[in-house]
């Protein structure tokens, strides 16, 4: 009997499966663990008053600052998404004038820092001291353009330039045959965009747009340069007085992490909703389902 037939004849119970050892993973795991231990020990030995951190987590002025940051993020992001959709459609237009205007918008707002744009919009009254229709309605720009409105416009216009490329990529990902079929049955351009293109393009648009939303939340901290009292500026006002710099920064980080966690969960469910249209894909598990599956697998393994 050959050696191969002898191995095949052995009972399955006598065969031991030995997993392949990956030296690179072991070294990486040791290095990462050592780094995390070093960070934990550094924080434990640092002169941080955790009682102060717990106290300022619930201070009303910081909660209002966090709310201001969230509201500014949502309003600026809505403005940016609307501008992004319009600009993406303009970029795909065959009209050279329409295409040129969209290209110029992207060139300006992607080519200049958002910090500069915030300062420009805050001081725009130096160029346009009045707005409205001459002889009918005129108002001073400085009376209308509060720091919050200036920040909303600046962040929204900046976001629109980046969102337009995301939306354009999503539109281009839709099968051309479906667009031609929709035109063949008499669909208008608006109906085609609303019923055929955008619902399918959302599967490509939502993930990067979710990242932009999270990035926008953190970018709102720059609005303090023009007088918007969001959470970071409020924290700075406090630690300039009591010198608890690290404690207040930790409080800001905790609030940012909490809001980003909620946004990430919302992005997951939006992605899951638009994934229903892809028949070839299995819907991802929800966080609750993942937890149940994890503990269920552990329980089965222990039996």
C-alpha positions in Angstrom: 0.0 0.0 0.0 1.4 3.4 -0.9 2.0 6.2 1.6 -0.9 8.3 0.2 -3.4 5.5 0.5 -2.1 4.8 4.1 -2.8 8.5 5.0 -6.2 8.3 3.4 -7.0 5.2 5.4 -6.3 6.8 8.8 -9.3 7.8 10.9 -10.2 11.5 10.8 -9.9 11.7 14.6 -6.1 11.0 14.5 -5.4 13.9 12.2 -4.3 17.1 14.0 -4.8 20.4 12.2 -1.9 22.8 13.0 -2.5 26.4 12.0 0.3 28.0 10.1 2.3 30.5 12.3 2.7 33.9 10.8 5.8 35.5 12.3 4.9 39.0 10.9 1.5 39.0 12.6 3.0 37.9 15.9 5.7 40.7 15.8 3.1 43.3 14.8 0.7 42.2 17.6 3.5 42.5 20.2 4.5 45.9 19.0 0.9 47.2 18.9 0.3 45.8 22.4 3.5 47.4 23.8 2.5 50.7 22.3 -1.0 50.6 23.8 0.5 49.7 27.2 2.9 52.6 26.9 0.1 55.0 26.1 -2.1 53.7 29.0 0.8 54.0 31.5 1.6 57.5 30.2 -2.0 58.6 30.8 -2.1 56.9 34.2 1.0 58.6 35.3 0.1 62.0 33.8 -1.1 64.8 36.1 -4.7 64.8 34.8 -7.5 65.5 37.1 -10.2 63.1 36.0 -12.6 64.6 38.4 -12.3 67.8 36.5 -13.0 65.9 33.3 -16.1 64.4 34.7 -17.3 67.8 36.0 -16.9 69.6 32.7 -18.6 66.9 30.6 -21.9 68.1 31.8 -21.2 71.9 31.9 -24.1 73.6 30.0 -21.8 76.0 28.1 -19.8 73.1 26.6 -23.0 71.2 25.8 -24.3 74.2 24.0 -21.0 74.5 22.1 -21.3 70.8 21.0 -24.9 71.5 19.9 -23.7 74.5 17.9 -21.0 72.4 16.2 -23.6 69.7 15.3 -26.1 72.3 13.9 -23.4 74.0 11.9 -22.3 70.7 10.5 -25.8 69.6 9.5 -26.7 73.0 7.9 -23.4 73.3 6.0 -23.5 69.7 4.9 -27.1 70.1 3.5 -26.0 73.2 1.6 -22.9 71.4 0.4 -24.9 68.3 -0.8 -27.4 70.4 -2.7 -24.6 72.4 -4.4 -22.7 69.2 -5.0 -25.6 67.6 -6.9 -26.2 70.7 -9.0 -22.5 71.2 -9.8 -22.1 67.5 -10.6 -25.0 67.7 -13.1 -23.4 70.9 -14.5 -20.1 69.2 -14.9 -21.7 66.4 -17.0 -23.5 69.0 -19.2 -22.5 69.3 -22.8 -23.1 73.1 -22.6 -19.6 74.7 -22.5 -20.8 77.7 -20.5 -22.5 75.5 -17.8 -19.5 73.2 -17.7 -17.1 76.2 -17.4 -19.0 77.7 -14.5 -19.0 74.4 -12.6 -15.3 73.9 -13.3 -14.5 77.5 -12.1 -16.4 76.9 -8.9 -14.5 73.7 -8.2 -11.2 75.4 -9.0 -11.7 78.2 -6.6 -13.2 76.4 -3.6 -10.9 73.3 -3.8 -7.9 75.4 -4.4 -8.1 77.8 -1.4 -7.9 76.8 2.3 -11.2 76.6 4.1 -9.7 78.9 6.8 -9.2 81.6 4.2 -12.7 81.1 2.9 -14.1 81.6 6.4 -12.2 84.9 6.8 -13.3 86.1 3.4 -17.0 85.5 4.0 -16.8 87.0 7.5 -15.3 90.2 5.9 -17.3 90.1 2.7 -19.0 93.4 3.7 -15.8 95.2 2.8 -16.6 94.3 -0.9 -20.4 94.3 -0.8 -21.4 96.7 1.9 -25.1 96.4 0.9 -27.2 93.6 -0.6 -30.7 93.6 -2.1 -32.4 95.3 -5.0 -31.5 99.0 -5.3 -34.5 101.2 -4.8 -36.7 98.3 -3.6 -34.9 96.6 -0.7 -31.4 97.2 0.6 -29.8 96.1 3.8 -26.3 96.3 5.3 -24.4 93.1 4.8 -22.7 93.4 8.2 -26.1 93.4 9.9 -27.1 90.2 8.1 -23.9 88.2 8.0 -23.5 87.0 11.6 -20.5 84.7 12.4 -22.8 81.6 12.3 -24.2 82.5 8.9 -20.8 83.4 7.5 -19.4 80.0 8.7 -22.4 78.2 7.3 -21.9 79.8 3.8 -18.2 79.3 3.8 -18.3 75.6 5.0 -21.3 74.8 2.7 -19.6 76.3 -0.4 -16.4 74.5 0.4 -18.1 71.2 1.0 -20.2 71.6 -2.2 -17.0 71.5 -4.3 -15.9 68.2 -2.8 -19.4 66.7 -2.7 -19.8 67.4 -6.4 -17.0 65.1 -7.4 -18.4 62.4 -5.1 -21.9 62.8 -6.7 -20.4 62.9 -10.2 -18.5 59.6 -9.6 -21.8 58.0 -8.3 -23.7 59.2 -11.4 -21.0 57.8 -13.7 -21.2 54.5 -12.0 -24.8 53.9 -13.2 -25.0 51.6 -16.2 -25.4 53.6 -19.4 -27.8 51.1 -20.8 -30.4 51.9 -18.1 -30.1 55.6 -18.9 -30.7 54.9 -22.6 -33.6 52.7 -21.8 -35.2 55.3 -19.6 -34.8 57.9 -22.3 -36.3 55.5 -24.9 -39.6 55.3 -22.9 -39.9 59.0 -22.7 -38.5 59.9 -19.3 -37.5 63.5 -18.8 -34.1 64.4 -17.5 -35.4 65.3 -14.0 -37.4 62.1 -13.8 -34.4 60.1 -15.0 -32.2 61.6 -12.4 -34.7 61.2 -9.6 -35.9 57.6 -10.3 -33.1 55.9 -12.1 -29.7 57.5 -11.6 -29.6 58.9 -8.0 -31.2 55.8 -6.3 -28.5 53.6 -7.8 -25.7 56.2 -7.5 -26.4 56.5 -3.7 -24.6 53.2 -3.1 -21.4 54.8 -4.4 -22.1 58.3 -3.0 -23.1 57.5 0.7 -19.8 56.0 2.0 -17.5 58.9 1.0 -20.2 61.5 1.8 -20.4 60.0 5.3 -16.7 60.5 5.7 -17.2 64.1 4.5 -19.9 64.6 7.1 -17.6 63.5 9.9 -14.8 65.6 8.5 -17.2 68.6 8.5 -17.9 68.1 12.2 -14.2 68.5 13.0 -13.7 71.3 10.5 -16.3 73.4 12.4 -13.6 74.0 15.0 -12.1 76.5 12.6 -15.2 78.6 12.8 -14.0 79.9 16.1 -11.6 82.1 14.1 -14.6 84.3 13.1 -16.4 84.3 16.5 -18.6 81.1 16.3 -18.8 79.8 19.9 -18.6 76.1 19.3 -17.3 73.6 21.8 -13.6 74.0 21.2 -13.7 77.8 21.5 -15.8 77.5 24.7 -13.3 75.0 26.1 -10.4 77.4 25.3 -12.2 80.3 27.1 -12.4 78.0 30.2 -8.8 76.7 30.2 -7.4 80.2 29.7 -8.8 80.9 33.1 -8.3 77.7 35.1 -5.2 76.4 33.2 -6.8 72.9 33.0 -5.8 72.6 29.3 -5.5 68.8 28.9 -8.7 68.1 30.9 -10.8 70.5 28.8 -9.3 69.0 25.6 -10.2 65.5 26.7 -13.7 66.7 27.4 -13.9 68.1 23.8 -12.5 64.8 22.4 -15.1 62.8 24.3 -17.9 64.9 22.9 -16.5 64.7 19.4 -16.2 60.9 19.7 -19.8 60.6 20.9 -21.2 62.6 18.0 -19.0 60.8 15.5 -20.2 57.5 16.9 -23.8 58.5 16.3 -23.1 59.7 12.8 -21.2 56.5 12.0 -24.2 54.4 13.1 -26.5 56.5 11.0 -24.2 56.2 8.0 -24.3 52.4 8.4 -28.1 52.2 8.3 -28.2 54.6 5.3 -25.7 52.4 3.4 -27.7 49.3 4.4 -30.9 50.9 3.1 -29.5 51.7 -0.3 -27.8 48.3 -0.5 -31.2 46.7 -0.8 -31.3 47.5 -4.5 -28.3 45.3 -5.2 -29.6 41.8 -5.6 -26.2 40.2 -5.8 -25.2 41.6 -2.3 -26.1 40.3 1.1 -27.2 43.0 3.5 -24.6 43.7 6.2 -25.5 42.8 9.7 -26.6 45.5 12.0 -24.5 46.2 15.1 -27.0 44.3 17.3 -26.9 41.3 15.0 -23.1 41.4 15.0 -23.1 41.3 18.8 -25.5 38.4 18.9 -23.5 36.5 16.3 -20.3 37.1 18.2 -21.6 35.9 21.5 -23.5 33.1 19.8 -20.3 31.9 18.1 -18.4 32.1 21.5 -21.2 30.1 23.2 -21.1 27.4 20.4 -17.3 27.2 20.6 -17.4 26.6 24.4 -19.9 23.7 24.1 
